[in-house]
Amino acid sequence: MSDTKTIAVAMSGGVDSSTVAALLKAEGYTLVGLTLQLWNQRRLAGKEGMPEQVQGRCCSIDDVYDARHVAEELGIPYYVVNQQERFERDVVKPFVSEYLAGRTPIPCSLCNNHLKFDQLLLTARQIGAEQIATGHYARNEFDAARGRWILKRPADKAKDQTYFLFGLTQEQLSRTIFPLGNYSKPRVREIAQEAGLALAAKPDSQEICFVPGGDYKRFMEAYLEEQGEAFPDSSGDLVTTSGEVLGKHEGIHNFTVGQRKGLGVSSPTPLYVIQIDSDSHRVTVGGEGELATRTLRARQLNWISIAELSGEMRVQIKIRHRFEPAWATIRMTAEDEVTATFDEPARAVTPGQAAVFYSDDEVVGGGWIA
């Protein structure tokens, strides 16, 4: 751990971050609990058919209540930090813009990159804590030979969250502790129970915090209506890879690469979304075999285990969270752009998602798929 005595714990109201607080308290650290208030869960309730209330979302009012209750149980000071304005600017608006442009965003990575670690570390320093601890399943350590902080996959690979953390800077990694990196999820629940935490059996949150029920299309309609903006018309042709027009679609925001259901056309063999053209509004569909590609380009890069990429490098790449890392060779092909060539064709490489590069358990770095 660290010699720094006061640590700010990022408390989401879930079992993981609550267990982190219990572990560190047992180790004798002086703790302060912090929760980021990011989104008013009632804000769009009832608009455009949006549900009034949905269970299983992170960062809800119930979660704030649970986090406060855990802090009281542990006897540590606790503060809620309102970051709703910045969250809307840096996460919600880009989420809507990306979908409208035919890409598939990852709001959790945007939130980590632009908000959670940045703002939590700033707030921690203001209250006298030089480090933060979070409930992410990841590990980090300083490598003296390289003079760099290294982000590594956790012991429990099924809970690996490094894919969402690829944007962390050396400064952020140097001041962050991941106490759960060497634990399995079942063991974490046991520790919570042993610590007497009332939420030891609380289910994990599954939903995007600002999209109730996971219906992002309905959310965008309600959000744009609230903003007084018309929903842009991105209707166009649904075409095959050979250019044959199969029909019309109502908007590119309804599609993501690899999608099979809801295409609006019938076919004797399954069809999948192969490509989305934001300029022409054409959505190209084809057979499953046409989903495979040998290359991808990634931009807005962040390097972790290396300072920069020089020449070619062999890595394994995750192109989405639930994806077994695939072997590839990466090289710089433009300023702030990497091209990856896979050993075997990768299925459904999706613009807007992250490509995260691994060397064994180390996160080499990552970027956004172009």
Residue pairs with C-beta under 8 A, 6 or more apart in sequence:
1 27
1 29
1 177
2 131
2 177
4 129
4 130
4 131
5 29
5 30
6 29
6 30
6 31
6 32
6 128
6 129
6 130
7 24
7 29
7 30
7 31
7 32
7 129
7 131
7 132
7 133
7 177
8 31
8 32
8 33
8 34
8 120
8 123
8 124
8 127
8 129
8 131
8 132
8 133
9 17
9 20
9 21
9 24
9 31
9 32
9 33
9 34
9 76
9 132
9 133
9 134
10 17
10 34
10 35
10 36
10 116
10 120
10 132
10 133
10 134
10 135
11 17
11 18
11 21
11 33
11 34
11 35
11 67
11 70
11 71
11 78
12 35
12 58
12 59
12 63
12 67
12 135
12 205
13 35
13 58
13 59
13 60
13 62
13 63
13 64
13 65
13 66
13 67
13 70
13 199
14 58
14 63
14 66
14 135
14 199
14 202
14 204
14 205
15 188
15 189
15 192
15 197
15 199
15 200
15 201
15 202
15 204
16 135
16 136
16 137
16 180
16 188
17 67
17 134
17 135
18 66
18 67
18 70
18 135
18 192
18 197
18 199
19 135
19 180
19 188
19 189
19 191
19 192
19 195
19 197
20 133
20 134
20 135
20 179
20 180
21 31
21 33
21 70
21 71
21 74
21 76
21 133
22 70
22 74
22 191
22 192
22 195
22 197
23 179
23 191
24 31
24 133
24 179
25 31
25 74
25 75
25 76
26 195
31 74
31 76
32 76
32 77
32 78
32 79
32 124
32 127
32 129
33 67
33 68
33 70
33 71
33 76
33 77
33 78
33 79
34 78
34 79
34 80
34 81
34 120
34 123
34 124
34 132
35 63
35 64
35 67
35 68
35 78
35 79
35 80
35 81
36 59
36 80
36 81
36 83
36 87
36 115
36 116
36 119
36 120
37 59
37 64
37 80
37 81
37 82
37 83
37 84
38 59
38 83
38 84
38 87
38 91
38 111
38 115
38 209
38 210
39 59
39 84
39 87
39 88
39 92
39 209
39 210
40 84
41 53
41 57
41 60
41 61
41 209
41 212
43 226
44 50
44 219
44 222
44 223
44 226
45 51
45 52
45 53
45 212
46 52
47 222
47 225
47 226
48 218
48 221
48 222
48 225
49 218
50 212
50 215
50 218
50 219
50 222
51 212
51 213
53 212
54 207
54 212
54 213
56 203
56 205
56 206
56 207
57 205
57 207
57 208
57 209
57 212
58 205
58 207
58 209
59 209
60 209
63 205
64 80
66 199
66 202
67 78
68 78
68 80
69 198
69 199
70 197
70 198
70 199
71 77
71 78
72 78
73 196
73 197
73 198
79 123
79 127
81 119
81 120
81 123
83 115
83 119
86 114
86 115
86 119
87 111
87 115
90 110
90 111
90 114
90 115
91 107
91 110
91 111
91 114
91 115
91 210
92 107
92 210
92 223
94 105
94 110
95 105
95 107
95 110
95 216
96 220
96 223
96 224
98 104
98 105
98 352
99 105
99 216
99 220
99 253
100 220
100 232
100 234
100 252
100 253
101 252
101 278
102 234
102 252
102 253
102 255
102 276
102 277
102 278
102 351
103 276
103 278
103 350
103 351
103 352
104 256
104 257
104 350
104 351
104 352
104 353
105 352
105 353
106 164
106 321
106 352
106 353
106 354
107 208
107 209
107 210
108 164
108 208
109 163
109 164
109 166
109 167
109 354
112 164
112 165
112 167
112 168
113 167
113 168
116 134
117 132
117 168
117 172
117 176
118 172
120 132
120 134
121 132
121 172
121 175
121 176
124 130
124 131
124 132
124 175
130 175
131 175
131 176
131 177
132 175
132 176
132 177
133 176
133 177
133 178
133 179
134 176
134 177
134 178
135 180
136 161
136 164
136 165
136 178
136 180
137 154
137 156
137 159
137 160
137 161
137 178
137 180
137 181
137 185
138 151
138 152
138 153
138 154
138 160
138 161
138 162
138 165
138 178
138 181
139 151
139 152
139 153
139 154
139 155
139 178
139 181
139 182
139 361
140 149
140 150
140 151
140 152
140 173
140 176
140 177
140 178
140 181
141 149
141 150
141 152
142 148
142 149
142 150
142 174
143 149
143 150
143 305
146 305
146 306
148 170
148 304
148 305
148 306
148 307
149 170
149 173
149 174
149 304
150 173
150 304
150 305
150 362
150 363
151 162
151 165
151 166
151 168
151 173
151 304
151 305
151 362
151 363
152 162
152 181
152 361
152 362
152 363
153 160
153 162
153 358
153 361
153 363
154 160
154 161
154 162
154 178
154 180
154 181
154 182
154 183
155 181
155 182
155 183
155 184
156 183
156 184
156 185
158 185
159 184
159 185
162 356
162 363
163 318
163 320
163 321
163 354
163 356
164 321
164 354
165 363
166 302
166 304
166 354
166 356
166 363
166 365
166 366
166 367
167 302
167 366
168 176
168 302
168 304
169 302
170 304
173 304
180 188
183 191
189 200
189 201
192 199
192 200
193 200
193 201
207 213
207 214
208 214
208 216
210 219
211 219
212 219
217 253
217 254
220 231
220 253
221 231
224 230
224 231
225 231
231 251
232 251
233 251
234 251
234 252
234 253
234 278
234 281
235 248
235 249
235 250
235 251
235 281
236 248
236 249
236 252
236 280
236 281
236 282
236 283
237 245
237 247
237 248
237 249
237 280
237 281
237 282
237 283
238 245
238 246
238 247
238 248
238 249
238 263
238 264
238 265
238 282
238 283
238 285
239 245
239 246
239 282
239 283
239 284
239 285
240 246
240 284
240 285
240 286
241 274
241 284
241 285
241 286
241 290
246 265
246 285
247 264
247 265
249 255
249 263
249 264
249 283
251 281
252 276
252 277
252 278
252 281
252 283
254 262
255 263
255 273
255 276
255 283
256 273
256 276
256 350
257 273
257 274
257 275
257 276
257 291
257 348
257 349
257 350
257 351
258 272
258 273
258 291
258 347
258 348
258 350
259 272
259 273
260 270
260 271
260 272
260 273
263 271
263 273
263 285
265 271
265 285
269 287
270 287
270 288
271 285
271 286
271 287
272 285
272 286
272 287
272 288
272 290
272 291
272 348
273 283
273 284
273 285
274 284
274 285
274 286
274 290
274 291
275 283
275 284
276 282
276 283
276 284
276 351
277 283
277 284
288 347
291 347
291 348
292 345
292 346
292 347
293 342
293 345
293 346
293 349
294 341
294 342
294 345
294 346
295 339
295 340
295 341
295 342
296 317
296 319
296 339
296 340
296 342
296 346
296 349
296 355
296 369
296 370
297 333
297 337
297 338
297 339
297 340
297 369
297 370
298 337
298 338
298 340
298 354
298 355
298 366
298 367
298 368
298 369
298 370
299 336
299 337
299 338
299 367
299 368
299 370
300 336
300 367
300 368
301 336
301 337
301 338
301 365
301 366
301 367
302 365
302 366
302 367
303 309
303 364
303 365
304 362
304 363
304 364
304 365
305 359
305 362
305 363
305 364
305 365
306 313
306 364
306 365
309 330
309 331
309 332
309 338
309 365
310 332
311 331
312 329
312 330
312 331
313 329
313 330
313 331
313 357
313 364
314 327
314 328
314 329
314 359
315 327
315 328
315 329
315 330
315 340
315 357
315 358
315 359
315 364
316 325
316 326
316 327
316 328
316 357
316 358
316 359
317 325
317 326
317 328
317 330
317 340
317 342
317 346
317 355
317 356
317 357
317 358
318 324
318 325
318 354
318 355
318 356
318 358
319 326
319 346
319 348
319 349
319 350
319 353
319 354
319 355
319 369
320 350
320 353
320 354
325 358
326 342
326 343
326 344
326 346
327 342
327 343
327 344
328 340
328 341
328 342
328 343
329 340
329 341
330 338
330 339
330 340
330 341
330 357
331 338
331 339
332 338
332 339
333 339
337 367
337 370
338 355
338 367
340 355
340 357
349 369
350 369
351 369
351 370
352 368
352 369
353 368
353 369
354 366
354 367
354 368
354 369
355 366
355 367
355 368
355 369
356 363
356 365
356 366
357 363
357 364
357 365
357 366
358 364
